[in-house]
């Protein structure tokens, strides 16, 4: 990766998992990183780890289900220089299992966190990318290439993220902004722990049942692919969505 010195990057959902790993990688490359999420304690810990390693990072609290929070985050991040990279990663799995578990509140939460937050990010980040930039949104294999019957609301929201990226790409092209979508397979994150109970054998079995590799993808594998999408030249065509499996193995979503 080339040096990102002088560049500003914003990562939502950055207090753990994929977001934290992406924030660390961007900082290692020299970017000024705005770490964002809802948990002040965990956000402070991610920032401290980056600073201790010689990076430049600060925490800005934001709940992506609130458009005003995302707008304020973008303004804050761009207070010193335009935003160059925006990684919308915040999300939640929502109700899992039978439709009996669905409530109006739960459905609103999963759509707001996974899809509405991405739309807010596209809107507000792009207005602060005065020298062009790249927006990468996290979707999933769920709702794209493989139906998962126990996660219908999550699948619907993540499919919407892919569609949003494809549609926003031509809209933002004139401003020099690329939009790309990251679709991980089964990642070893707290979300998978919640889905499986967290036992190693259960997680391995879950991955074997879904991922082409049959293996859990590490957070670092996904972070490497995400940062490549954000920063590498020549970049993939705007609007592209990619699947990321263990390795990482990166394939374009048809």
Secondary structure as GFF3:
##gff-version 3
##sequence-region A 1 254
A	DSSP	beta_strand	8	11	.	.	.	ID=ss1
A	DSSP	alpha_helix	17	28	.	.	.	ID=ss2
A	DSSP	beta_strand	32	37	.	.	.	ID=ss3
A	DSSP	alpha_helix	40	52	.	.	.	ID=ss4
A	DSSP	beta_strand	56	61	.	.	.	ID=ss5
A	DSSP	alpha_helix	67	77	.	.	.	ID=ss6
A	DSSP	beta_strand	85	88	.	.	.	ID=ss7
A	DSSP	three_ten_helix	99	101	.	.	.	ID=ss8
A	DSSP	alpha_helix	104	111	.	.	.	ID=ss9
A	DSSP	pi_helix	112	116	.	.	.	ID=ss10
A	DSSP	alpha_helix	117	126	.	.	.	ID=ss11
A	DSSP	beta_strand	133	138	.	.	.	ID=ss12
A	DSSP	three_ten_helix	149	151	.	.	.	ID=ss13
A	DSSP	alpha_helix	152	173	.	.	.	ID=ss14
A	DSSP	beta_strand	177	184	.	.	.	ID=ss15
A	DSSP	alpha_helix	190	196	.	.	.	ID=ss16
A	DSSP	alpha_helix	200	210	.	.	.	ID=ss17
A	DSSP	alpha_helix	219	231	.	.	.	ID=ss18
A	DSSP	beta_strand	241	245	.	.	.	ID=ss19
A	DSSP	beta_strand	249	252	.	.	.	ID=ss20
###
